[in-house]
């Protein structure tokens, strides 16, 4: 399917998500990406004055750079549950402390709920609550072109990781129900938060459902998959000194909580995780790094922003 004229999709390397521009008199940016790529936004948007930023969900690879556009006058919208946490500087906001992933401080101007409509003046987008990957995740639906912009509700080949200890019991089931809702829409084009836009929706739904079903039967597999994704992302932000790897892993909340959720010993789980990830790891200049493709941050990572009480 041809991409609608009003839509521009920016595929970027990790640690950022896909960024989406919806054109019109009041342009909308969806998910401006990681704080590591905030410096690229002026060039990518070619000086465009963005009226609104919409957050599909609150993970750092999607919202880390929201503040860069908000400081230029853009208003920010997100699901009401995410908005309440972000605006209250809740310790769990953006899962930032849990994941050990900093986010530049921002606030949400417009809380959204299922059924709301946002517009550029030319294009109307319908807000759909699509939880699973996170509890407050939303997608945006343009019915005339049957285009769905869905953040991390679905990927082309496999589902997003599920951090059930942080997102709560039933996260896996919510992710499955979200796939049912996507199928019922019968979209012609799905713009996922990572990878190229999806045109073979049936195949994507089948592969995502198959993996979710496997995780339901084997929760440990889901936990291992999530841990792999989180650790690789952490190394994309900044390599870890080799001497500090064990202490770092033993002290991060996500590893302890994921291990506990399936009754695994955290120390042993950390060792097995590092062993399983060996093909994607290397040690260089005394630091553990990842070989996975990514863009290194041009500036030092502001680790203090993993704690939301440092946002103000």
N, C-alpha and C positions, 0 to 999 in steps of 0.2 A: 504493500500500500504506500502511496505517496504521502509524505508528511504534509499536513495542512500548512497553508501559507502563514498562518498566525503563530505557528509553533517553531521554535528553534531549540535543538537539543545539543548540549555541550557534554560530550563524553570526555572524562578526565581520568588520569591515572589515580590510583590510591595515593594518599589517604582520603581523597575527596570522593563524593558521590557524583552522579550525573547531575548537572544543573539544567534547568528548563527555563526558557524565556517564552512568555505568552505575550505576543505583541498587541498593540492597540494604543488608544489615547492615554491610558493609564497602565503602562506595562507592568507585568507581574513576573517576578523571579521566584521559582520554586526550588528550594534547597541550594543555597549558594555554596555549600561545601565546607571543607575543613578550614580551620584558622591558618593552616600551613599554606593555603592557596588564596588567602584574602588579597595578597598583593597582585594577583592576576585578574581580579574582577574588573577593574577599569578597562583593561585591554580587551578582555573577552566581550564585555558589553559595549565597547566602542564609544564610551562617553555617554551612553544612554541614561537618562534620568528615570530611575526605577521608582514607580509609585508604591509598590507593595511587594513584600516578601512573604511567601507562604511556606511553612515548614511541614513537610509530610510527617515527620516525627522528630524527636528531640536528640537523636544520637549525634555525636560530634562530627562525623564525616558529612552530615547534612546541614547542621546548624552552627558549626564552629565559627563560620565567617559571617553570620547574620548581622553582627554588630557593625561590620564594615559598611553595609548598605544602609542600616538604620541611622548611622551617624551622618549619612548623606541625605536623610530626609524620608527614606522609605518607611512605611508603616508595616508592622509585622503581624501576621495572623498564624494561629496554630489551634489545634484542638483545645477545647476548654479545659480538659484535664491537664494537658501539658502547660497551658497558659497559667493556670492557677499555681502550679509548682514552680515554674520559672519566675513568675512575678513575686512569689512569696520567698524566693531564694531558698526553697526547700532543699535540705541536704541531699535528697535523692533526685533533684532536677537534672534532666539530661543524662541520667545514669552516669554522670561525669565522675563522681567520686568512686562509684562502684567499678567502673571500667578503667579508672585511672587515665581519663582522656579529657584534657581541658577544652573549654568552650569560652570564646570571648563573651563578656557580659552583655546581655541584651534583655529586653522586656517585650512582652506580647501586647500589642495594642488592641487586637480584635480576636477574642475567643470564638472558636467555630464549633458548630455541632452538625450532626448528620442532617442533610437537607438544606443547609445554607447554600446561597449562591454568591459567588464573587465574580466580578466583571472587570474587564479592561476598558469597557465602553463599547467594544466591538464583539468580544467573546465572553460568553457566560460559562462558568465552570461550577458544577454541582459538587458540593462537599459530601463525601461518603466516609463514614467511620469504618476503617478496615483494620481492626486490631489483630494482634498475633505476635509479630516481631516486637512491637511495643503496644502497650495498652491504649495509648492515645494516638495511634497512627491514623492518618487520613489519606484518601486518594481524591483526585479531582477528575470529574467526568464531563466531557464535552459531547452531548448526545448527537449533534448533527453529523459530525465526522466519526462518531463512535470511537473517540480517543480517550484512553484512560491514562492518567499520570499518577503512578501508584507508589512512589517511594520504594520501600522494601517489602511490599506486600507479596510480590512474586518476582522471581528472576527467571531467565530463559531456561536454564538447565537444572537448577536446584533451588530449594527454598532458602530464604535467609536463616541465619542461625537463630535459635530460640534461647533467650536467657531467662528461663522460667523462674529461677530464684529471685530475680529482680522484678520481673513483670507479673509474677503471681501465678497461682495454680490455674490451670486451664488455658495457658498461653498456646499450647500446641493445638488444642481444640479450636480456639479462636482463629488461629492461622488457617485451619482447614475450612472453617465457615467463611472466612474471607475469600478463599479460593472459590467457594460455591457462589458467593455474591458476584465475583468477577465473571464467572462463567455465565451467570444469569443475564449480565449486561450485554453479552455477545459483542465484545469490543472488536474493532477492526485493527486497532493499533494500541499497544500497551507500552508506555514509556516507563521502564523500570529504573530504580535508583542506581543500578550498576549494570553496565553492558549496553549493547545496542538495543534500540527499540524492537519490541517483539511483534512479529506479524503472524507467526504460527502459534496462535494462542492455545489451540487444543493440545499440541505437543508439550508446551510449557506447563499447562495445567496438569497434564498426566504425569510428567516427571516430578513436579513439585509435590503432587499428592502421593506419589509412590514413596518419596523420601520421608514425608511427614508420617506416613503409615509405618514405615520402618522404625522411625524414632519412637512412635507410640508403643511398638512392640519391644523396643530395646532402648530405654531412656539413656543408658550409658553412652550409646552411640551419639545421641543428640548432644550430650554434655561434652564429649570429646570434640565433636565438630565445632561447637561454640567456642571451646577453649582454644582450639587451633586458630580460629579466625580472630579472636580477641588478641592473642599473643602476637601473631604476625602483624596485626594493625599497630600494636604498641611499638614494635620494632621499626615500623615505618615512620612513626613519629620521631623516634630517637633511639639509636643503639644503646644497649645496656652494657656497662662495664662487666667484663667476664667474671670478675671476682664478686660482683653483686647480684648475679642472676638468681642464685638460689634464694637469697634474702628477699629480693624483689618479688619473686613468685610466691614465696611463703607468706608475704604480707599483703598482697592485693586481695581485695574483697571478692572479686569475681572468681578467682581460683578456689578460694576456701568454700564459697557458697556452692559453686558448681560441683565440687568434689563431695561436699556434704549431702547434696541433693540425691546422690546415688550411693551414699555410704562408702565413699572412697577416702583413703588416707591422703590428706593434702600434699604431704611431702612426696609420697610415692607417686601420686598423680602428677605432680610437677615434673618429676624425673621421667615418667613415661611420656608426658607431653613433649618434652624436649627431644626425647629419642624419636618419637613419631614424626617430629617436624624437621629432623636432620636434613632432608633433601632441600628444604627451604631456608636453611640457616648457614651462616658462616661466621667465623671469628676473624676479625681484622683489627690491627692496632689495639689489641686488648679489649675489644668490644664485640658483643654478640650482635649480629646484624641479620637481616633477612635478604634473601636473593630475589624475593618476589618484586615484580616491577612496581615502582612508586616514585613519587617526587619528594625529595628531601626538602624540609622546610628551609627557606632562605634566612630565617631569623631564629634565634633560640626559642624553644618551646616554653610558654609561660605556665609551668607546672602548677603554680599557686592557684590557677583558675580551675583546677579540678575540685576545689572547695568553693561552693557557692557563696559562703559568707565572705569570700574575698572579692566578689563581683562588684560590690558597691564601695 
